[in-house]
Amino acid sequence: MTTAISIEDVRREVKILKALSGHSNLVKFYDACEDALNVYIIMELCEGGELLDRILSRGGRYNEGDAKIIVEQILNVVAFCHLQGVVHRDLKPENFLFSTKDEHSPMKIIDFGLSDFIRPDERLNDIVGSAYYVAPEVLHRSYSTEADMWSIGVITYILLCGSRPFWARTESGIFRSVLRADPNFDDTPWQSVSPEAKDFVKRLLNKDYRKRMTAAQALSHPWLRDEHRQIPLDMLVFKLVKAYLRSTPLKRAALKALSRAITEDELIYIRAQYNLLEPNSRDGRICIDNFRMALLQNSTDAMKESRTLEILNALEPLAYRRMDFEEFRAATISPYQLEAVARWEEIANTAFEYFEEEGNRAITIEELAQLTHAAIGQVGSLVLWCCDFGEIVEAMCSS
């Protein structure tokens, strides 16, 4: 370590390893010390080798059943890191080790040398990571935890087919491919891969980070769904509720319509998140105390370093009122993510019908006022025209 930057990087790595604790898929940190020449980081011994070596030993790919076991472990530990406000920034098969040489040995995530603490609404701008696994928004110098989800998409793609989704002979060529090319799902062996698995990978390798699944959402995807496994608490819920509390009556009405249009199958993630907040046993509602307790129950020292708890300040309106599941469902719907769902057109049309009552395929000012419980004057600019639901969603996403 000959520069101030490299010294700071190692200090940050030790700080993160020390602050993160308590997850079975995270390498255990014991101590760190230094002498005149070296820094020593003492961690648990993992004797089972890298995930990359296991992939190669299987001829380059896993079957779907075995791939699920690997991806579940990756998602569980990454969901934990993201909730604590830590973004890894270098997820790749080389950075997952098996505890033992046993075939069913648990995996451990390692190498937090490029990791950093990140606040819930913060965007990072330094380009770090490994070229084959780097997300498009990292190359655009504006990214958050969604960049890790892209990397998990690349790993899953490799597990299922044995090749990289983005490839070139040079680093700059790889970057161009990441920014412009689409992964190939047509060649062998993708014909034999289940539609659920393909959809899972596509939902992670979406170049628009806003449409990408979080780790908790990915664990509730049909490809991995397991009713006996608890879905971890997701920081996205806190962000969406924050945005909902600050939104206009029109946007809230549109979100409510969207939330009514999705199926019970698609509600599994939202219902799981609501239950994690432990709603009041008498009326089934939640308030700011539920959000606070849920965070504190999952807190490590890393959450303090990333100042994650500060997001509770934005939820202050819930100190004076309670939210039932119907409103929570509307608050935690992401229009961007819904646009990435295969059923998006059907969902949008159904939501439109909740707005439109007269069968004229246009939403009138009276219908909007009734839905938003707002005075006509609040949306008076709509008196001279009618709008369709697509226009409402477009306005809602941009607000």
Residue pairs with C-beta under 8 A, 6 or more apart in sequence:
1 7
1 10
1 39
9 113
9 114
10 39
10 113
12 115
12 116
13 41
13 112
13 113
13 115
14 29
14 32
14 39
14 41
15 305
16 86
16 112
16 115
16 116
16 117
16 302
17 27
17 29
17 32
17 41
17 43
17 112
18 29
18 32
18 301
19 84
19 86
19 300
19 301
19 302
19 304
19 305
20 26
20 29
20 80
20 81
20 84
20 86
20 112
20 300
20 301
20 302
21 29
21 300
21 301
22 300
23 76
23 77
23 80
24 106
25 73
25 74
25 76
25 77
25 80
25 106
25 107
25 108
25 109
26 77
26 80
26 81
26 108
26 109
27 43
27 44
27 46
27 97
27 108
27 109
27 110
28 43
28 44
29 41
29 42
29 43
30 42
30 43
30 44
31 42
32 39
32 40
32 41
32 42
33 39
33 40
33 42
34 40
43 110
44 99
44 108
46 97
46 98
46 99
46 108
46 110
47 98
47 99
47 100
47 101
48 97
48 98
48 99
48 100
48 101
48 102
48 105
49 97
49 98
49 101
50 93
50 94
50 95
50 96
50 97
50 98
51 70
51 93
51 94
51 96
51 97
51 98
51 107
51 155
52 92
52 93
52 94
54 98
55 61
55 62
55 93
55 158
55 159
55 162
59 162
60 162
60 163
61 158
61 159
61 160
61 161
61 162
61 189
62 70
62 159
62 160
64 160
64 193
64 194
64 197
67 156
67 159
67 160
67 197
68 223
68 224
70 107
70 159
71 152
71 155
71 156
71 159
71 218
71 224
72 219
72 224
72 229
73 106
73 107
74 91
74 96
74 107
74 109
74 152
74 155
75 152
75 215
75 218
75 219
75 224
76 215
76 219
76 232
77 109
78 88
78 91
78 109
78 148
78 149
78 152
78 215
79 214
79 215
79 216
79 219
79 232
79 234
80 232
81 87
81 88
81 109
81 115
81 148
81 302
82 145
82 148
82 214
82 215
82 235
83 232
83 233
83 234
83 235
83 298
83 303
83 308
84 298
84 299
84 300
84 302
84 303
84 306
84 308
85 117
85 118
85 119
85 120
85 235
85 302
85 303
85 305
85 306
85 307
85 308
86 112
86 115
86 116
86 117
86 118
86 302
86 306
87 115
87 116
87 118
87 124
87 144
87 145
87 147
87 148
88 95
88 109
88 112
88 114
88 115
88 148
88 151
89 114
89 115
89 116
89 128
89 129
89 138
89 147
89 148
90 111
90 113
90 114
90 115
90 128
90 129
90 130
90 133
90 151
91 109
91 133
91 148
91 151
91 152
91 155
92 130
92 132
92 133
92 151
92 154
92 155
93 155
93 158
95 109
95 110
95 111
96 107
96 108
96 109
96 110
97 107
97 108
97 110
98 105
98 106
98 107
98 108
99 105
99 106
99 107
99 108
114 128
114 129
116 124
117 302
117 305
117 306
118 124
118 144
118 145
118 306
119 306
119 307
119 308
119 310
120 235
120 238
120 239
120 308
120 310
120 311
121 239
121 311
122 144
123 142
123 143
123 144
124 142
124 143
124 144
125 141
125 142
125 143
126 141
127 134
127 138
127 139
127 141
128 138
129 138
129 147
129 151
131 171
131 174
131 175
132 154
132 164
132 166
132 167
132 174
133 150
133 151
133 154
133 155
134 147
134 150
134 151
134 175
134 178
135 143
135 146
135 147
135 150
135 151
135 178
135 209
136 150
136 178
136 179
136 207
136 209
137 143
137 146
137 147
137 209
138 147
139 175
139 178
139 179
143 209
144 209
145 214
145 235
146 209
146 210
146 212
146 214
147 209
148 215
149 204
149 212
149 213
149 214
149 215
149 218
150 204
150 205
150 209
150 212
152 204
152 215
152 218
153 165
153 201
153 203
153 204
153 205
153 212
154 164
154 165
154 166
154 205
156 200
156 201
156 204
157 164
157 165
157 183
157 201
157 205
158 164
158 165
160 189
160 190
160 193
160 197
160 201
161 189
161 190
161 193
162 189
165 183
165 184
165 205
166 174
166 177
166 178
166 181
166 183
167 174
167 177
168 174
168 176
168 177
179 207
183 201
183 202
183 205
184 190
185 198
185 201
185 202
190 198
194 223
196 221
196 222
196 223
197 223
199 221
199 222
199 223
199 342
200 218
200 221
200 223
200 224
203 211
203 212
203 213
203 218
203 221
203 340
204 212
204 213
204 218
206 212
206 340
208 336
208 340
210 334
210 336
210 337
211 336
211 337
211 339
211 340
212 337
212 340
213 221
213 337
214 234
214 235
214 236
215 232
215 234
216 231
216 232
216 233
216 234
216 236
216 269
216 273
217 234
217 236
217 269
217 337
218 224
219 225
219 229
219 231
219 232
220 231
220 268
220 269
220 272
222 265
225 268
230 272
231 269
231 272
231 273
231 276
232 298
233 273
233 276
233 294
233 295
233 298
234 269
234 273
235 308
235 311
236 332
236 334
237 273
237 332
238 291
238 295
238 311
238 315
239 311
240 331
240 332
240 333
240 334
241 291
241 315
241 318
241 323
241 328
241 331
241 332
242 311
242 314
242 315
244 252
244 255
244 330
244 331
244 332
245 314
245 315
245 317
245 318
245 331
246 314
247 255
247 399
248 399
249 372
249 373
249 374
249 378
250 368
250 372
250 374
250 379
250 392
250 395
250 396
251 395
251 396
251 399
252 330
252 372
253 355
253 368
253 371
253 372
254 351
254 355
254 389
254 392
254 393
254 396
255 330
255 331
255 333
255 335
255 396
256 326
256 327
256 330
256 354
256 371
257 351
257 352
257 354
257 355
257 371
257 389
258 330
258 333
258 335
258 338
258 347
258 348
258 351
258 393
259 326
259 329
259 330
259 333
260 350
260 351
260 354
261 347
261 348
261 350
261 351
261 354
262 333
262 338
262 347
266 341
267 329
270 328
270 329
270 332
270 333
271 325
273 332
274 286
274 325
274 328
274 329
276 294
277 286
277 290
277 291
277 294
278 286
278 290
278 293
278 294
279 285
279 286
279 290
279 325
280 286
280 290
280 322
283 322
283 324
284 324
284 325
285 322
285 323
285 324
286 318
286 322
286 323
286 328
287 318
287 319
287 321
287 322
287 323
288 312
288 315
288 316
288 318
288 319
291 312
291 315
291 318
292 312
295 303
295 308
295 309
295 312
296 309
299 309
303 309
323 331
335 393
335 396
335 397
336 397
338 344
338 347
341 347
348 389
348 390
348 393
349 389
351 389
352 363
352 388
352 389
354 371
355 363
355 367
355 368
355 371
355 389
355 392
356 362
356 363
356 367
356 389
357 367
358 364
358 367
361 388
362 386
362 387
362 388
363 386
363 387
363 388
363 389
363 392
364 386
365 376
365 379
365 382
365 383
365 386
368 374
368 379
368 382
369 375
369 376
369 378
369 379
372 378
372 379
376 383
